[in-house]
């Protein structure tokens, strides 16, 4: 894989997680969960790694383990909004690239961070880049929590959905379609943005498809933006949403 040009990683981290409050500061193998995420980011070739948060407790913890941290507003509705403010506070220009690494992804391969930045750097026709992983199980195809993406011949996203797209009209079941060679792509929530595009995107109001699917990336597409997609160079394990997820990753570590 070619190495990316200069890019930044921003880790949006908030304390008030709905399913697991304070999860980014919970202990994981002797370190806060957030520190593991930061360490993975530091293994990449990013020019800088910054934690963006709205909570002083996270600021204190991040400074204790040596991270650069920026305190942002408390009323952001998404990590994208928080990253846009962070970039402005740090004075980053519109032509810089930034990767959004969620604060609950302690097993993120550094190679995937470089990959998504490289993908965007090489695709002048796109404002955003992201990754996918092949789906091989029918249960995952039908799971609305597994977001599917379909792409065009140039590797640009055509649509994202919680529904099983593409629809298997000529097969009796998803299992039969898989056996016949039809494949699906699960979208992975790792993004690289051109900062100018991120700033435009966060200035827009939520759009109809975004609200219907509860998928923020559809706002980009509804406004005419192009998203470059590629298969992840390494498998990206699931992040931490629940206490069960935390125990699972504790065992892995």
C-alpha positions in Angstrom: 0.0 0.0 0.0 1.3 3.5 -0.8 1.9 5.7 2.1 -0.5 8.6 2.5 0.4 12.3 2.3 0.2 14.3 5.5 -3.0 13.8 7.4 -4.5 14.3 10.8 -6.4 11.8 13.0 -9.0 13.3 15.3 -10.6 11.0 18.0 -14.0 12.5 19.0 -14.7 11.3 22.6 -17.7 12.2 24.8 -18.4 11.1 28.3 -22.2 10.8 28.0 -22.4 7.5 26.0 -26.1 6.3 25.9 -25.4 2.6 26.3 -22.3 2.7 28.4 -21.8 6.1 30.2 -18.2 7.1 30.6 -17.0 4.2 28.5 -14.0 6.0 27.1 -12.5 6.2 30.6 -13.3 2.7 31.7 -10.3 0.5 32.5 -9.1 -1.9 29.8 -6.0 -3.9 30.6 -4.7 -1.3 33.0 -5.4 1.7 30.7 -8.4 3.8 29.9 -10.2 2.6 26.8 -9.5 5.9 25.1 -5.7 5.5 25.6 -5.8 2.2 23.6 -7.5 4.0 20.8 -5.0 6.8 20.9 -2.1 4.3 20.9 -3.5 2.6 17.8 -3.7 6.0 16.1 -0.1 6.8 17.1 1.1 3.7 15.3 -0.1 5.2 12.0 1.8 7.7 9.9 -0.5 10.6 10.7 1.0 14.0 11.1 -0.9 14.5 14.3 -3.3 12.7 16.6 -5.8 14.8 18.5 -8.5 13.9 21.0 -11.6 16.2 20.7 -14.0 16.1 23.7 -16.6 18.2 25.6 -15.7 16.9 29.0 -13.0 18.0 31.5 -12.6 14.5 32.9 -11.6 13.3 29.4 -9.2 16.3 29.0 -7.5 15.4 32.3 -7.2 11.7 31.5 -5.9 12.4 28.0 -3.3 14.8 29.2 -2.1 12.3 31.8 -1.3 9.7 29.2 0.4 12.3 26.9 -2.2 13.0 24.2 -2.9 16.3 22.5 -6.5 17.2 23.5 -8.9 20.0 22.5 -12.0 21.0 24.5 -15.0 21.6 22.2 -18.6 22.7 22.6 -21.1 20.5 24.5 -23.9 20.8 22.0 -22.5 18.8 19.0 -24.9 16.2 17.6 -22.1 14.1 16.0 -18.5 13.3 16.0 -18.2 15.0 12.6 -19.4 18.3 14.1 -16.8 18.0 16.9 -14.0 17.3 14.5 -14.9 20.3 12.4 -14.7 22.5 15.4 -11.5 20.9 16.5 -9.9 21.6 13.1 -11.0 25.2 13.2 -9.6 25.7 16.8 -6.3 24.3 15.6 -6.2 26.4 12.5 -6.1 23.6 9.9 -6.7 24.8 6.3 -9.4 23.5 4.0 -7.0 21.4 1.9 -5.9 19.2 4.8 -7.1 15.6 5.3 -8.5 14.4 8.5 -9.4 10.8 9.6 -12.3 10.3 12.1 -11.4 7.6 14.5 -14.2 6.8 17.0 -13.1 6.8 20.6 -14.4 3.3 21.2 -12.3 1.4 18.6 -9.3 0.1 20.7 -8.5 -2.7 18.2 -8.4 -0.5 15.1 -5.4 -1.5 12.8 -3.1 1.4 12.2 -2.8 0.1 8.6 -6.5 0.9 8.0 -6.0 4.5 9.2 -3.2 5.0 6.6 -5.3 3.2 4.0 -8.4 5.4 4.2 -6.2 8.5 4.2 -4.3 7.2 1.1 -7.5 6.4 -0.6 -8.8 9.9 -0.3 -5.5 11.4 -1.2 -5.5 9.5 -4.5 -9.1 10.2 -5.4 -9.4 13.8 -6.4 -13.0 13.2 -7.6 -14.1 12.4 -4.0 -14.6 14.5 -0.9 -14.7 11.6 1.6 -13.3 8.1 1.8 -14.3 5.0 3.8 -13.9 1.3 4.0 -16.0 -1.9 3.8 -15.7 -5.6 4.6 -17.3 -8.5 2.7 -20.4 -10.0 4.3 -20.5 -13.8 4.2 -23.4 -14.6 6.6 -27.1 -14.2 5.8 -27.8 -13.1 9.4 -25.5 -10.1 8.9 -27.1 -9.2 5.6 -30.5 -9.0 7.3 -29.3 -7.3 10.4 -30.3 -3.6 10.3 -27.3 -2.7 12.6 -25.0 -4.0 9.9 -24.9 -1.1 7.4 -24.6 -2.2 3.8 -23.0 -0.2 1.0 -23.3 -0.6 -2.8 -20.6 0.9 -5.1 -20.1 1.8 -8.7 -17.4 0.5 -11.1 -15.1 3.3 -9.9 -15.4 2.3 -6.3 -17.6 5.2 -5.3 -20.5 4.7 -2.9 -23.9 4.6 -4.6 -26.0 4.2 -1.4 -25.8 3.1 2.2 -28.7 1.3 3.9 -29.7 -0.8 6.9 -31.8 -2.8 4.4 -30.2 -5.8 2.6 -29.0 -4.1 -0.5 -28.7 -5.3 -3.2 -32.0 -7.1 -3.0 -32.0 -10.7 -4.2 -35.0 -10.8 -6.5 -34.1 -14.0 -8.4 -33.2 -16.0 -5.3 -35.5 -17.6 -2.8 -33.3 -16.5 0.2 -30.2 -14.6 1.1 -28.5 -18.0 1.8 -29.3 -19.1 -1.7 -27.9 -15.8 -3.2 -24.7 -16.2 -1.2 -24.4 -19.8 -2.5 -24.8 -18.5 -6.0 -22.0 -16.0 -5.6 -23.8 -12.8 -4.8 -22.0 -10.7 -2.2 -22.6 -7.8 0.1 -20.4 -5.1 1.6 -20.6 -4.1 5.2 -19.7 -0.4 5.8 -17.1 0.2 8.4 -17.5 3.5 10.3 -14.0 4.9 9.5 -13.8 8.1 7.4 -11.3 10.4 5.9 -12.5 13.9 4.9 -11.1 16.8 3.0 -11.6 19.5 5.5 -13.4 21.9 3.1 -16.0 19.1 2.5 -16.3 18.3 6.2 -17.0 22.0 6.9 -19.7 22.1 4.2 -21.2 18.9 5.4 -21.5 19.9 9.0 -23.1 23.2 8.0 -26.0 21.4 6.3 -29.2 20.4 8.2 -29.9 16.7 8.4 -31.4 15.4 5.1 -34.4 13.2 4.5 -32.5 10.0 3.7 -30.2 10.5 6.6 -33.1 10.9 9.0 -34.9 7.9 7.5 -31.9 5.5 7.8 -30.2 7.3 10.7 -27.0 7.3 8.7 -25.0 10.5 8.7 -23.0 9.7 5.5 -26.2 10.0 3.5 -26.2 13.7 4.1 -23.0 14.0 2.1 -24.5 12.0 -0.8 -27.8 13.9 -0.8 -25.8 17.1 -1.2 -23.9 15.7 -4.2 -20.8 14.6 -2.4 -18.8 11.6 -3.6 -17.5 8.9 -1.2 -14.6 6.6 -2.3 -14.8 3.1 -0.9 -12.3 0.2 -0.7 -12.1 -3.1 1.1 -10.2 -2.7 4.3 -6.7 -4.0 4.1 -7.1 -5.7 7.5 -10.2 -6.9 9.4 -11.4 -4.3 11.8 -12.9 -5.8 15.0 -16.1 -4.4 16.5 -15.7 -1.5 18.9 -17.2 -1.1 22.4 -20.9 -0.3 22.7 -21.8 -2.4 25.8 -20.3 -3.9 28.9 -20.3 -7.2 27.1 -18.2 -5.7 24.3 -15.8 -4.4 27.0 -15.4 -7.8 28.5 -14.8 -9.4 25.1 -12.0 -7.0 24.3 -10.5 -7.5 27.8 -10.2 -11.2 27.0 -8.6 -10.4 23.6 -6.0 -8.1 25.2 
